[in-house]
Amino acid sequence: MANVSGCVMTTISKVAERAGVSRTTVSHVLNHADRVSVHLRERVMQAVEELGYVPNPQAQSLRTGRTNIVALLIPDIRNPFYPELVKTAQSDLEAVGLDTMIFNSDVPGGHPHEHNRQYLRQIRNKRVDGLIVGDFALHGMHDELLKIDMPAVFIGQLNNHAVDSIKVDDYGGGYAMGSYLAQKGHRRVAHVTGPTYFAEAMARADGFEQGLADHGAAADPHLRYEGTYLEPSGSGAVEWLLDNHAGRMPSAIFFANYLMAIAGLAALHDRGLRVPDDIAICVFGDQPAMQYVRPRLTRVGVAPSTLAHRACAMLLERLSGGYVGDPRAEVLSGTLQPFESA
């Protein structure tokens, strides 16, 4: 370790000599820029650039007690929602000098608890500065957040309020879509829900069915199909409808997420049904990939980038000491966007 430290100090000495300042000033510019005048910062940074100096992260961590790393724990890297969330968070954190470490708990793979126990050990051992968790990544393990001794933000419903959280208004978004379809004249609507063991999926479903009911279109339990949030259940729902209700098909289908919707859309096309002429389609979600789907999907939700921006802001407020109060629980209202599909 002494050799590493000595090497770093030698390099800092060269930067200091080139800039005509002390080693302490160089250190302040690199670690506490607010303590140094703009003129000195410019001189030091010019010398840093000319010499190609790159600070040693290990030595910096020893001096500051910070790793400048934030861990992101997500449930399914194949779901297009999460790459967009990660990309946005990575950009926001990088802008303030923080790196990201991504952990994919692979919930669809069926072993998230095993993965998460290992990942959480790594997160604690690597002494990252903060943690952002994407909703289902810790499904059934929310109490683990009570053991996390670092600033953290949870994206989703967090009933134990262990850390700061931010979520989409699932009930409100579902209600808005149910109201919209009923007001468009739909009276027989199929509903492909998320899994019943996800509380947010049921909030989404309850809101949708209440929105239908409040506007004259009572939900039919025989047209409700429990999905998994994965593509096969989207196409499976369409096959189920055609097998069981071909003689009296619904006029619209509401899919509880994007992956099920695009699979359902493909299944309808393969069976010769046109959207929206034969049946209308709408979805809960607002991923960027939707802009490339035709017909464009009527949707309600919050973009993953919006959630990521706010999660990073909340985390940075904790890291900087700008907020030190009790855990916050924020809710973002979804936006309903009508397009050609419904």
C-alpha positions as CSV (number, residue, x, y, z in Angstrom):
1,M,0.0,0.0,0.0
2,A,2.9,2.4,0.7
3,N,4.1,2.0,-2.8
4,V,0.7,2.9,-4.2
5,S,0.5,5.9,-2.0
6,G,4.0,7.0,-2.8
7,C,3.3,6.7,-6.5
8,V,0.2,8.8,-6.3
9,M,2.0,11.5,-4.2
10,T,4.8,11.7,-6.8
11,T,2.2,12.2,-9.5
12,I,0.4,14.9,-7.5
13,S,3.8,16.5,-6.9
14,K,4.4,16.8,-10.6
15,V,0.9,18.3,-11.1
16,A,1.6,20.8,-8.3
17,E,5.0,21.7,-9.8
18,R,3.4,22.2,-13.2
19,A,0.6,24.4,-11.8
20,G,2.8,26.3,-9.4
21,V,0.8,25.3,-6.4
22,S,1.1,23.1,-3.3
23,R,0.2,19.4,-3.2
24,T,-2.6,20.4,-0.8
25,T,-4.1,22.7,-3.3
26,V,-4.1,19.9,-5.9
27,S,-5.7,17.6,-3.5
28,H,-8.4,20.2,-2.7
29,V,-9.1,20.7,-6.4
30,L,-9.5,17.0,-7.0
31,N,-11.5,16.2,-3.8
32,H,-13.0,19.5,-2.5
33,A,-13.1,21.9,-5.4
34,D,-15.3,24.3,-3.5
35,R,-12.4,25.1,-1.2
36,V,-10.3,26.5,-4.0
37,S,-10.7,29.7,-6.1
38,V,-11.8,29.3,-9.8
39,H,-8.4,30.7,-10.9
40,L,-6.5,28.0,-9.0
41,R,-8.9,25.3,-10.2
42,E,-8.3,26.2,-13.8
43,R,-4.5,26.1,-13.3
44,V,-4.5,22.8,-11.6
45,M,-6.9,21.2,-14.1
46,Q,-4.8,22.4,-17.0
47,A,-1.8,20.7,-15.4
48,V,-3.8,17.6,-14.8
49,E,-4.8,17.5,-18.5
50,E,-1.3,18.2,-19.8
51,L,0.3,15.5,-17.6
52,G,-2.5,13.0,-18.2
53,Y,-2.9,12.5,-14.5
54,V,-5.7,10.0,-13.4
55,P,-6.4,9.9,-9.6
56,N,-5.9,6.5,-8.1
57,P,-9.4,5.4,-6.9
58,Q,-8.0,3.1,-4.1
59,A,-5.9,5.9,-2.7
60,Q,-8.7,8.4,-2.9
61,S,-11.0,6.0,-1.1
62,L,-8.5,5.7,1.8
63,R,-8.2,9.5,2.1
64,T,-11.9,10.4,1.8
65,G,-13.7,7.3,3.1
66,R,-15.7,7.3,-0.1
67,T,-15.6,4.9,-3.0
68,N,-17.5,7.2,-5.5
69,I,-19.5,4.1,-6.5
70,V,-23.3,3.7,-6.4
71,A,-24.8,0.2,-6.8
72,L,-27.9,-0.4,-8.9
73,L,-29.9,-3.5,-8.2
74,I,-32.4,-4.4,-10.9
75,P,-34.7,-7.4,-11.4
76,D,-34.4,-8.2,-15.1
77,I,-31.9,-6.6,-17.5
78,R,-33.7,-8.1,-20.5
79,N,-36.8,-6.0,-19.8
80,P,-36.4,-2.8,-21.8
81,F,-37.7,-0.7,-18.8
82,Y,-34.5,-1.4,-16.8
83,P,-31.7,-0.6,-19.4
84,E,-33.4,2.8,-19.8
85,L,-33.5,3.3,-16.1
86,V,-29.9,2.2,-15.7
87,K,-28.6,4.4,-18.6
88,T,-30.3,7.5,-17.1
89,A,-29.1,6.8,-13.6
90,Q,-25.5,6.2,-14.9
91,S,-25.5,9.5,-16.7
92,D,-26.8,11.5,-13.8
93,L,-24.3,9.9,-11.4
94,E,-21.4,10.2,-13.8
95,A,-22.1,13.9,-14.1
96,V,-21.2,14.4,-10.4
97,G,-18.2,12.0,-10.5
98,L,-19.8,8.8,-9.4
99,D,-19.5,5.4,-11.0
100,T,-22.1,2.7,-11.1
101,M,-22.0,-1.0,-10.4
102,I,-24.9,-3.0,-11.8
103,F,-26.4,-6.1,-10.2
104,N,-29.1,-8.1,-12.1
105,S,-31.1,-10.3,-9.7
106,D,-32.8,-12.1,-12.6
107,V,-36.2,-12.4,-11.1
108,P,-37.6,-14.3,-14.2
109,G,-34.8,-16.9,-13.8
110,G,-36.4,-18.0,-10.5
111,H,-33.5,-17.5,-8.1
112,P,-33.6,-13.9,-7.0
113,H,-33.2,-14.5,-3.3
114,E,-30.0,-16.5,-3.8
115,H,-28.6,-13.8,-6.1
116,N,-29.7,-11.0,-3.8
117,R,-28.1,-12.4,-0.7
118,Q,-24.8,-12.7,-2.6
119,Y,-25.2,-9.2,-4.2
120,L,-26.1,-7.5,-0.9
121,R,-23.0,-9.1,0.7
122,Q,-20.9,-7.7,-2.2
123,I,-22.5,-4.3,-1.8
124,R,-21.7,-4.2,1.9
125,N,-18.2,-5.5,1.4
126,K,-17.3,-3.2,-1.4
127,R,-18.4,-0.3,0.7
128,V,-20.2,1.5,-2.1
129,D,-21.4,5.0,-1.2
130,G,-25.1,4.4,-2.1
131,L,-27.7,2.0,-3.5
132,I,-30.6,2.3,-5.9
133,V,-33.0,-0.6,-6.1
134,G,-35.4,-1.2,-9.0
135,D,-38.8,-2.4,-7.5
136,F,-39.1,-6.2,-8.0
137,A,-35.3,-6.8,-7.5
138,L,-35.9,-7.3,-3.8
139,H,-39.4,-8.8,-4.0
140,G,-40.1,-10.5,-0.7
141,M,-36.8,-9.2,0.8
142,H,-37.6,-5.6,1.6
143,D,-36.6,-5.9,5.2
144,E,-33.0,-6.4,4.0
145,L,-33.0,-2.7,3.4
146,L,-33.2,-2.2,7.1
147,K,-29.7,-3.7,7.3
148,I,-28.2,-1.4,4.7
149,D,-26.0,1.2,6.4
150,M,-25.7,3.6,3.5
151,P,-28.0,6.1,1.6
152,A,-30.4,4.1,-0.6
153,V,-33.4,4.8,-2.8
154,F,-36.1,2.2,-3.7
155,I,-38.0,2.6,-6.9
156,G,-41.5,1.1,-6.2
157,Q,-43.8,0.4,-3.4
158,L,-41.9,0.1,-0.1
159,N,-44.3,-0.5,2.8
160,N,-41.7,-0.7,5.5
161,H,-40.3,2.8,4.7
162,A,-36.7,1.6,5.4
163,V,-35.2,4.0,2.9
164,D,-36.3,6.8,0.6
165,S,-38.6,5.5,-2.2
166,I,-40.3,6.8,-5.3
167,K,-43.1,5.0,-7.2
168,V,-45.6,5.3,-9.9
169,D,-49.3,5.9,-9.0
170,D,-50.4,2.5,-10.2
171,Y,-54.0,2.8,-9.0
172,G,-54.3,6.3,-10.5
173,G,-52.8,5.2,-13.8
174,G,-55.1,2.2,-14.0
175,Y,-58.1,4.3,-13.1
176,A,-57.3,6.8,-15.9
177,M,-57.1,4.1,-18.5
178,G,-60.3,2.4,-17.4
179,S,-62.1,5.8,-17.5
180,Y,-60.7,6.5,-20.9
181,L,-61.8,3.2,-22.5
182,A,-65.3,3.5,-20.9
183,Q,-65.7,7.0,-22.2
184,K,-64.6,5.8,-25.6
185,G,-67.7,3.5,-25.6
186,H,-66.0,0.2,-24.7
187,R,-68.3,-1.9,-22.6
188,R,-66.7,-5.4,-22.9
189,V,-63.0,-5.1,-22.0
190,A,-60.4,-7.8,-21.5
191,H,-57.9,-7.2,-18.8
192,V,-54.4,-8.9,-18.7
193,T,-53.1,-8.2,-15.2
194,G,-49.7,-8.6,-13.6
195,P,-49.1,-11.3,-11.1
196,T,-51.4,-11.3,-8.1
197,Y,-48.5,-11.5,-5.7
198,F,-47.2,-8.1,-6.8
199,A,-49.0,-5.4,-4.8
200,E,-48.5,-2.8,-7.4
201,A,-50.0,-5.1,-10.1
202,M,-53.2,-5.4,-8.0
203,A,-53.3,-1.7,-7.4
204,R,-53.0,-1.2,-11.2
205,A,-55.8,-3.7,-11.7
206,D,-58.1,-2.3,-9.1
207,G,-57.7,1.2,-10.4
208,F,-58.5,0.1,-14.0
209,E,-61.6,-1.8,-13.0
210,Q,-62.9,1.0,-10.8
211,G,-62.3,3.5,-13.7
212,L,-64.4,1.3,-16.0
213,A,-67.2,0.9,-13.3
214,D,-67.3,4.6,-12.5
215,H,-68.0,5.4,-16.2
216,G,-70.6,2.8,-17.0
217,A,-68.5,-0.3,-18.0
218,A,-68.5,-2.8,-15.2
219,A,-65.5,-5.1,-15.4
220,D,-66.2,-8.7,-16.4
221,P,-64.3,-11.2,-14.2
222,H,-64.5,-13.8,-17.0
223,L,-62.4,-11.5,-19.2
224,R,-59.6,-11.1,-16.6
225,Y,-56.4,-13.0,-17.3
226,E,-53.5,-13.2,-14.8
227,G,-50.2,-12.5,-16.6
228,T,-46.6,-12.7,-15.5
229,Y,-45.3,-9.4,-16.9
230,L,-43.4,-11.5,-19.5
231,E,-44.0,-11.9,-23.2
232,P,-45.4,-15.5,-23.2
233,S,-48.4,-14.5,-21.0
234,G,-49.2,-11.7,-23.4
235,S,-49.6,-14.1,-26.4
236,G,-51.1,-16.6,-24.0
237,A,-53.8,-14.2,-23.0
238,V,-54.8,-13.6,-26.7
239,E,-54.9,-17.3,-27.4
240,W,-57.1,-17.8,-24.2
241,L,-59.5,-15.1,-25.4
242,L,-59.8,-16.6,-28.9
243,D,-60.3,-20.1,-27.5
244,N,-62.9,-19.1,-24.9
245,H,-64.6,-16.0,-26.2
246,A,-64.3,-16.2,-30.0
247,G,-68.0,-16.0,-30.3
248,R,-68.2,-12.8,-28.3
249,M,-64.8,-11.1,-28.3
250,P,-64.1,-8.0,-26.2
251,S,-63.8,-4.7,-28.0
252,A,-60.6,-3.8,-26.2
253,I,-57.7,-5.3,-24.2
254,F,-55.7,-3.6,-21.4
255,F,-52.3,-5.1,-20.9
256,A,-50.7,-4.3,-17.5
257,N,-47.2,-3.9,-19.0
258,Y,-45.3,-3.4,-22.2
259,L,-43.8,-6.8,-22.7
260,M,-47.2,-8.5,-22.5
261,A,-48.7,-5.9,-24.8
262,I,-46.2,-6.3,-27.7
263,A,-46.5,-10.1,-27.5
264,G,-50.3,-9.8,-27.5
265,L,-50.1,-7.4,-30.4
266,A,-48.1,-10.0,-32.4
267,A,-50.5,-12.8,-31.5
268,L,-53.4,-10.8,-32.7
269,H,-51.6,-10.1,-36.0
270,D,-50.8,-13.7,-36.4
271,R,-54.5,-14.6,-36.0
272,G,-55.6,-12.1,-38.5
273,L,-57.1,-9.5,-36.1
274,R,-56.5,-5.9,-36.9
275,V,-55.7,-3.2,-34.3
276,P,-57.8,-1.1,-33.7
277,D,-60.3,-2.0,-36.3
278,D,-61.1,-5.5,-34.9
279,I,-60.0,-4.9,-31.3
280,A,-58.4,-2.0,-29.4
281,I,-55.2,-2.3,-27.4
282,C,-53.9,-0.2,-24.5
283,V,-51.1,-0.7,-22.0
284,F,-49.6,0.5,-18.7
285,G,-46.1,1.7,-19.4
286,D,-44.1,4.4,-21.1
287,Q,-40.8,2.9,-22.4
288,P,-38.9,4.7,-25.2
289,A,-39.1,1.5,-27.3
290,M,-42.9,2.1,-27.7
291,Q,-42.2,4.8,-30.3
292,Y,-41.2,2.1,-32.8
293,V,-44.4,0.0,-32.3
294,R,-47.2,0.3,-34.9
295,P,-49.9,1.0,-34.5
296,R,-48.7,3.3,-31.7
297,L,-50.0,2.1,-28.4
298,T,-52.3,4.1,-26.2
299,R,-50.6,4.1,-22.8
300,V,-50.4,5.4,-19.3
301,G,-47.4,5.5,-17.0
302,V,-44.2,7.2,-16.1
303,A,-41.0,7.0,-18.2
304,P,-38.2,5.0,-16.6
305,S,-35.9,8.0,-17.2
306,T,-38.2,10.2,-15.0
307,L,-38.0,7.7,-12.2
308,A,-34.3,7.4,-12.5
309,H,-33.7,11.2,-12.5
310,R,-35.7,11.6,-9.3
311,A,-34.1,8.5,-7.6
312,C,-30.6,9.9,-8.3
313,A,-31.6,13.4,-7.0
314,M,-32.9,11.9,-3.8
315,L,-29.7,9.8,-3.4
316,L,-27.5,12.7,-4.0
317,E,-29.3,14.8,-1.5
318,R,-28.5,12.1,1.1
319,L,-24.9,11.8,0.0
320,S,-24.3,15.5,0.1
321,G,-26.0,15.9,3.5
322,G,-28.6,18.2,1.8
323,Y,-31.3,16.0,3.3
324,V,-31.0,14.1,6.6
325,G,-34.6,13.5,7.7
326,D,-36.8,10.5,7.8
327,P,-37.2,8.3,4.7
328,R,-39.3,10.0,2.0
329,A,-42.0,8.2,0.0
330,E,-42.8,10.1,-3.2
331,V,-45.5,9.1,-5.8
332,L,-45.4,10.2,-9.4
333,S,-48.7,10.4,-11.4
334,G,-48.7,8.7,-14.8
335,T,-49.6,10.5,-18.0
336,L,-52.3,9.0,-20.3
337,Q,-51.3,9.3,-24.0
338,P,-53.9,8.3,-26.5
339,F,-52.6,6.9,-29.9
340,E,-54.0,4.8,-32.8
341,S,-54.3,1.5,-30.9
342,A,-57.3,2.5,-28.8
